[in-house]
Amino acid sequence: MPLLSRAIFQLVHWAARKGLRDDNSPDQRKHAARRIGIRGETYAYWYLRRHGYVFVARNYTPRGVKGELDLIGYDGETLAFVEVRTRTLREDLTALPELSITTDKQRVVARTAQRFLAERHVSNRPCRFDVLAIDNHPGHSPAVRLHKDAFSPNCKTRLHRGTISSRAPSAAHLFRAI
């Protein structure tokens, strides 16, 4: 399976060699942004598959609840909820995409993850929240940064402080703060 993942990632990487964005007219910006997001999530999926993740869900949205989880998969024994952020870099926009995950977004992701765990009857499994940031440079291959255990479900932002915990809590103890 790793050989197949590597080969498909090479195809996706080759297709993205000049960036993830198409040139579109200004009236199609919303659709263009969605297409970039979809391409970014596809790129992230194959990038993480190449690095050993085994996915169980993509674009998980629970019924009747606000929120979506981009990618859910196992990194070894740990269940990882991956939020993908793609940003096209321009001279007037230089902020890092991973910094766009606000405290409110972290709460939504954590609640959606809690719903996923309840629906799938997952317990006693180490869990964490990862952020994969993609810098799309038009005309160049995208730059990827993976932040494992980027934030905790009680929304104490770790991504901004730069401290990453090496110990992942289990699913049963993960959401007591929510």
PAZAPA-4460 file (N, C-alpha, C; in steps of 0.05 Angstrom, whole numbers, plus 32768, in hexadecimal, padded with zeros to 4 digits):
% residues 178
    n_x    n_y    n_z   ca_x   ca_y   ca_z    c_x    c_y    c_z   seq   type   mol
   8010   7FE8   8000   8000   8000   8000   8011   8019   8000     1      M     A
   8028   801A   800F   8038   8033   800E   8042   8039   7FF2     2      P     A
   8048   8025   7FE2   8051   8029   7FC7   803C   8037   7FB6     3      L     A
   8023   802E   7FB9   800D   803A   7FAB   8009   8057   7FB4     4      L     A
   800A   805C   7FCE   8007   8077   7FD9   801D   8089   7FCE     5      S     A
   8035   807F   7FCE   804C   808F   7FC4   8048   8096   7FA6     6      R     A
   803F   8082   7F96   803B   8087   7F7A   8025   809B   7F75     7      A     A
   800F   8099   7F83   7FF9   80AB   7F7F   8000   80C7   7F88     8      I     A
   800F   80C9   7F9F   8018   80E3   7FA8   802A   80F0   7F94     9      F     A
   803B   80E0   7F87   804D   80EB   7F73   803C   80F7   7F5B    10      Q     A
   8026   80E9   7F54   8015   80F4   7F3F   8008   810E   7F48    11      L     A
   7FFD   810E   7F60   7FF0   8127   7F6B   8005   813D   7F6D    12      V     A
   801C   8137   7F77   8032   814B   7F79   803A   8155   7F5E    13      H     A
   803B   8144   7F4A   8042   814D   7F2F   802D   815F   7F24    14      W     A
   8013   8158   7F29   7FFD   8169   7F1F   7FFD   8184   7F2D    15      A     A
   8008   8186   7F45   8008   819F   7F54   8023   81AE   7F50    16      A     A
   8033   81A6   7F3D   804E   81B2   7F3B   804D   81D0   7F35    17      R     A
   8038   81D9   7F29   8035   81F6   7F24   8021   8203   7F36    18      K     A
   801C   81F6   7F4D   8009   8201   7F61   7FEE   81F3   7F5F    19      G     A
   7FDE   81F9   7F73   7FC3   81EC   7F75   7FAD   81FD   7F6A    20      L     A
   7FB4   8215   7F61   7FA0   8228   7F59   7F9F   822B   7F3A    21      R     A
   7F87   822D   7F2F   7F83   8234   7F13   7F7F   8252   7F11    22      D     A
   7F84   825D   7EFA   7F7E   8279   7EF5   7F61   827C   7EEF    23      D     A
   7F52   828B   7EFF   7F35   828E   7EFC   7F2E   82AB   7EFC    24      N     A
   7F16   82B1   7EF2   7F0C   82CD   7EF3   7F04   82D4   7F0F    25      S     A
   7F04   82EE   7F16   7EFD   82F6   7F31   7EE2   82EE   7F3B    26      P     A
   7ECE   82EB   7F29   7EB3   82E4   7F32   7EB1   82C6   7F3B    27      D     A
   7EC6   82B7   7F37   7EC5   829B   7F3E   7ED8   8295   7F56    28      Q     A
   7EDE   82AA   7F66   7EF1   82A7   7F7D   7EE8   8292   7F91    29      R     A
   7ECE   8292   7F98   7EC4   827F   7FAC   7EC7   8262   7FA2    30      K     A
   7EC0   825D   7F89   7EC3   8243   7F7D   7EE0   823B   7F7A    31      H     A
   7EF0   824F   7F73   7F0D   824A   7F71   7F19   8243   7F8C    32      A     A
   7F11   8251   7FA1   7F1B   824B   7FBC   7F13   822F   7FC4    33      A     A
   7EFB   8227   7FBE   7EF2   820C   7FC5   7F02   81F7   7FB6    34      R     A
   7F07   81FC   7F9C   7F17   81E9   7F8C   7F33   81E7   7F97    35      R     A
   7F3F   81FD   7FA0   7F59   81FD   7FAC   7F59   81EC   7FC5    36      I     A
   7F44   81F0   7FD5   7F41   81E1   7FEE   7F3F   81C3   7FE8    37      G     A
   7F2F   81BC   7FD4   7F2D   819F   7FCD   7F47   8194   7FC3    38      I     A
   7F55   81A3   7FB3   7F6F   819B   7FA9   7F83   8198   7FC0    39      R     A
   7F82   81AB   7FD3   7F93   81AB   7FEA   7F8E   8192   7FFB    40      G     A
   7F74   818C   7FFF   7F6D   8174   800F   7F76   815A   8001    41      E     A
   7F74   815A   7FE7   7F7D   8142   7FD8   7F9B   8140   7FDA    42      T     A
   7FA9   8156   7FD7   7FC6   8156   7FDA   7FCE   814D   7FF6    43      Y     A
   7FC0   8157   800A   7FC6   8150   8026   7FC0   8132   802B    44      A     A
   7FAB   8128   8020   7FA4   810C   8023   7FBB   80FA   8019    45      Y     A
   7FC4   80FF   8001   7FD9   80EE   7FF6   7FF4   80F3   8003    46      W     A
   7FF9   810C   800C   8011   8112   801A   8012   8102   8034    47      Y     A
   7FFC   8102   8043   7FFB   80F3   805D   7FFB   80D5   8058    48      L     A
   7FEE   80CB   8043   7FEF   80AF   803D   800B   80A6   8038    49      R     A
   801A   80B7   802A   8036   80B1   8024   8047   80B0   803E    50      R     A
   803E   80BF   8052   804C   80BF   806C   8040   80AA   8080    51      H     A
   8030   8098   8076   8027   8082   8087   800B   8084   8094    52      G     A
   7FFD   809A   808F   7FE2   809C   809B   7FCF   8088   808C    53      Y     A
   7FBC   807D   809B   7FA8   806C   8090   7F8D   8079   8096    54      V     A
   7F7F   8082   8082   7F67   8093   8086   7F4E   8082   8088    55      F     A
   7F3C   808B   8099   7F22   807E   809D   7F0B   8090   8094    56      V     A
   7F10   80AA   8091   7EFB   80BD   8088   7F07   80D6   807C    57      A     A
   7EF8   80E1   8069   7EFF   80FB   805D   7EE6   810C   805D    58      R     A
   7EEA   8126   8063   7ED4   8139   8063   7EBC   812F   8073    59      N     A
   7EC1   8126   808C   7EAC   811D   809D   7E9C   8134   80A8    60      Y     A
   7E82   8134   80A4   7E6F   8148   80AD   7E58   813A   80BC    61      T     A
   7E56   813E   80D6   7E3F   8131   80E4   7E25   813E   80DE    62      P     A
   7E0F   8130   80E0   7DF5   813B   80DB   7DED   814E   80F0    63      R     A
   7DE2   8164   80E8   7DD6   8178   80FA   7DEA   8187   810C    64      G     A
   7E03   8184   8106   7E17   8192   8117   7E2A   81A1   8104    65      V     A
   7E32   81BA   810C   7E44   81C9   80FD   7E60   81BD   80FF    66      K     A
   7E6E   81BB   80E9   7E8A   81B2   80EA   7E90   819D   80D5    67      G     A
   7EA9   819B   80CF   7EB3   8186   80BC   7ECF   817F   80C4    68      E     A
   7ED6   8166   80C1   7EF1   815D   80C5   7EFC   8155   80A9    69      L     A
   7F12   8162   80A1   7F1D   815E   8087   7F27   8141   8083    70      D     A
   7F38   8138   8094   7F43   811D   8092   7F44   8110   80AD    71      L     A
   7F3D   80F6   80AF   7F3F   80E7   80C8   7F4D   80CD   80C1    72      I     A
   7F63   80C8   80CF   7F72   80B0   80CA   7F85   80A9   80E0    73      G     A
   7F90   8091   80DD   7FA3   8087   80F1   7FBF   808D   80E9    74      Y     A
   7FCE   8097   80FC   7FEB   809A   80F9   7FF7   8087   810D    75      D     A
   7FFC   806F   8104   8003   805A   8117   7FEB   8052   8127    76      G     A
   7FEC   8053   8141   7FD6   804C   8153   7FC5   8064   815A    77      E     A
   7FCD   807C   8152   7FC0   8095   815A   7FAC   809D   8144    78      T     A
   7F93   80A3   814D   7F7F   80AD   813A   7F83   80CB   8138    79      L     A
   7F89   80D4   811F   7F8F   80F1   811A   7F78   80FE   810B    80      A     A
   7F6E   8114   8116   7F5B   8125   8108   7F6B   813C   80FB    81      F     A
   7F6B   813C   80E1   7F7D   814F   80D2   7F6C   8165   80C6    82      V     A
   7F73   817E   80CD   7F68   8196   80C1   7F7C   819F   80AC    83      E     A
   7F72   81A2   8093   7F83   81AB   807D   7F7E   81C8   8077    84      V     A
   7F93   81D8   8075   7F91   81F4   806E   7FA3   81F9   8057    85      R     A
   7F97   8204   8041   7FA5   820B   8029   7FA3   8228   8024    86      T     A
   7FB9   8235   801E   7FB8   8252   8018   7FCB   8257   8001    87      R     A
   7FC0   8267   7FEE   7FD1   8270   7FD8   7FE0   8289   7FE0    88      T     A
   7FFA   8288   7FDF   800A   829E   7FE8   800C   82B3   7FD2    89      L     A
   8008   82CC   7FDB   800B   82E3   7FCA   801B   82F8   7FD9    90      R     A
   8023   830C   7FCC   8033   8321   7FDA   8023   832F   7FEF    91      E     A
   8009   8332   7FEC   7FF9   8340   8000   7FEE   832D   8015    92      D     A
   7FF2   8313   8012   7FE7   82FF   8025   7FFE   82EC   802B    93      L     A
   800A   82F0   8042   8021   82DF   8049   801D   82CF   8063    94      T     A
   8005   82D0   806E   8000   82C2   8087   8001   82A4   8083    95      A     A
   8009   8296   8097   800A   8278   8096   7FEE   826D   8098    96      L     A
   7FE8   8259   8088   7FCC   824E   8088   7FC5   8241   80A2    97      P     A
   7FD8   8235   80B0   7FD2   8228   80CA   7FC9   823B   80DF    98      E     A
   7FD0   8254   80DD   7FC8   8268   80F0   7FAB   8271   80ED    99      L     A
   7F9E   8268   80D8   7F82   826F   80D4   7F6F   825D   80E4   100      S     A
   7F7A   824A   80F4   7F69   8239   8104   7F65   8247   811F   101      I     A
   7F4E   8253   8122   7F47   8263   813A   7F3F   8250   8150   102      T     A
   7F3B   825C   8168   7F32   824C   817F   7F16   8242   8179   103      T     A
   7F05   8251   816C   7EEA   8248   8166   7EEB   8230   8152   104      D     A
   7EFD   8231   813E   7F00   821B   812C   7F0A   8203   813A   105      K     A
   7F1C   8206   814D   7F26   81EF   815D   7F0F   81E2   816C   106      Q     A
   7EFE   81F2   8178   7EE7   81E7   8187   7ED4   81D8   8174   107      R     A
   7ECF   81E3   815C   7EBE   81D5   8149   7ECA   81BA   8141   108      V     A
   7EE4   81BB   813B   7EF2   81A2   8133   7EF1   818D   814A   109      V     A
   7EF6   8196   8162   7EF5   8184   8179   7EDA   8178   817D   110      A     A
   7EC5   8188   817B   7EA9   817E   817E   7EA2   816A   8168   111      R     A
   7EAB   8171   8150   7EA6   815F   8139   7EB5   8145   813D   112      T     A
   7ECD   8146   8147   7EDC   812E   814D   7ECF   811D   8162   113      A     A
   7EC4   812A   8176   7EB6   811C   818C   7E9E   810E   8180   114      Q     A
   7E90   811B   816E   7E79   810E   8161   7E81   80F6   8150   115      R     A
   7E98   80F9   8142   7EA2   80E3   8132   7EA9   80CB   8144   116      F     A
   7EB6   80D0   815A   7EBE   80BA   816C   7EA5   80AC   8177   117      L     A
   7E90   80BC   817E   7E77   80B0   8189   7E69   80A0   8173   118      A     A
   7E67   80AA   815B   7E59   809C   8146   7E67   8082   813E   119      E     A
   7E82   8082   813E   7E91   806B   8136   7E99   8059   814E   120      R     A
   7E90   8060   8166   7E95   8050   817E   7EB3   804B   8182   121      H     A
   7EC2   8061   817F   7EDF   805F   8183   7EE5   8068   81A0   122      V     A
   7EF3   8058   81AF   7EFC   8060   81CA   7F17   8052   81CF   123      S     A
   7F24   805C   81E4   7F3E   8051   81EC   7F52   8050   81D5   124      N     A
   7F52   8065   81C6   7F64   8067   81AF   7F72   8082   81B1   125      R     A
   7F8C   8084   81B0   7F99   809E   81B1   7F90   80B0   8199   126      P     A
   7F8A   80C9   819F   7F80   80DC   818A   7F90   80F5   818C   127      C     A
   7F91   8103   8175   7F9D   811E   8174   7F92   812E   815D   128      R     A
   7F97   8148   815D   7F8F   815A   8148   7FA7   8164   813A   129      F     A
   7FA9   815E   8120   7FBF   8167   810F   7FB6   817D   80FD   130      D     A
   7FC8   818E   80F5   7FC3   81A3   80E1   7FD7   819F   80CB   131      V     A
   7FCE   819E   80B2   7FDF   819D   809B   7FDC   81B6   808C   132      L     A
   7FF1   81C6   8089   7FF0   81E0   807C   7FFD   81DD   8061   133      A     A
   7FF0   81E8   804C   7FFB   81E7   8031   7FFD   8204   8027   134      I     A
   8015   820C   8020   801A   8226   8014   801B   8221   7FF6   135      D     A
   8008   822D   7FE8   8006   822A   7FCB   8014   8242   7FBF   136      N     A
   802A   823D   7FB2   8039   8252   7FA3   8032   824E   7F86   137      H     A
   8023   8261   7F7A   801C   825E   7F5E   8036   825B   7F4D   138      P     A
   8035   8246   7F3C   804C   8240   7F2B   8061   822E   7F38   139      G     A
   805D   8226   7F51   8070   8214   7F5F   8060   81FE   7F6D   140      H     A
   806F   81EA   7F75   8063   81D4   7F85   805B   81DF   7FA1   141      S     A
   8046   81D5   7FAC   803D   81DE   7FC7   8051   81D6   7FDD   142      P     A
   8053   81E7   7FF1   8063   81E1   8009   8051   81D7   801F   143      A     A
   8058   81C1   802C   8047   81B4   8040   8054   81B4   805B   144      V     A
   8044   81BB   8070   804D   81B9   808B   8038   81A9   809B   145      R     A
   8042   8195   80A9   8030   8184   80BA   8036   818A   80D7   146      L     A
   8021   8193   80E5   8023   8198   8102   8013   8182   8110   147      H     A
   8021   816E   811B   8014   8159   812A   800D   8163   8146   148      K     A
   7FF5   815B   814F   7FEC   8163   816A   7FEC   8182   816C   149      D     A
   7FE1   818F   8158   7FE2   81AC   8156   7FD2   81BB   816B   150      A     A
   7FBC   81AF   8174   7FAC   81BB   8189   7F9D   81A5   8198   151      F     A
   7F93   81AD   81B0   7F86   8199   81C0   7F68   819F   81C0   152      S     A
   7F57   818C   81C8   7F3A   8190   81C7   7F30   81A5   81DA   153      P     A
   7F40   81AC   81EF   7F37   81C1   8201   7F40   81DC   81F7   154      N     A
   7F49   81DD   81DE   7F4F   81F5   81CF   7F65   8206   81DB   155      C     A
   7F78   81F9   81E7   7F91   8207   81EF   7FA3   8205   81D7   156      K     A
   7FA6   821B   81C8   7FB4   821A   81AF   7FD1   8214   81B3   157      T     A
   7FDB   81FE   81A7   7FF7   81F6   81A8   8005   81FF   818F   158      R     A
   7FF6   8201   817A   8003   8208   8160   8012   8222   8161   159      L     A
   8006   8236   816E   8012   8250   816F   802A   8251   8182   160      H     A
   802A   8241   8198   8040   8241   81AB   8057   8230   81A1   161      R     A
   8051   821D   818F   8066   820C   8184   806D   81F5   8195   162      G     A
   805E   81EF   81AA   8064   81D7   81BB   8052   81C1   81B2   163      T     A
   805E   81AA   81AC   804E   8194   81A2   8052   817D   81B6   164      I     A
   803B   8173   81C0   803C   815D   81D3   8042   8143   81C5   165      S     A
   8052   8132   81D1   8059   8118   81C6   8046   8102   81CF   166      S     A
   8035   8108   81E2   8023   80F4   81ED   8006   80FB   81E4   167      R     A
   7FF9   80EA   81D6   7FDE   80EE   81CD   7FCA   80E3   81E0   168      A     A
   7FB6   80F2   81E9   7FA2   80E7   81FB   7F90   80D3   81ED   169      P     A
   7F83   80C1   81FD   7F71   80AE   81F1   7F57   80BB   81EA   170      S     A
   7F47   80AE   81D9   7F2D   80B8   81D1   7F1B   80BB   81E9   171      A     A
   7F1C   80A9   81FC   7F0B   80A9   8213   7F10   80C2   8225   172      A     A
   7F28   80CB   8226   7F2F   80E2   8237   7F32   80FC   8228   173      H     A
   7F2F   80FB   820E   7F35   8112   81FD   7F22   812A   8201   174      L     A
   7F09   8124   8206   7EF5   813A   8204   7EE7   8140   821F   175      F     A
   7EF4   813C   8234   7EE8   8143   824E   7EE5   8161   8252   176      R     A
   7EF5   8171   8244   7EF4   818E   8247   7EDE   819B   8237   177      A     A
   7ED2   818C   8224   7EBE   8198   8213   7EA3   8196   821F   178      I     A
***
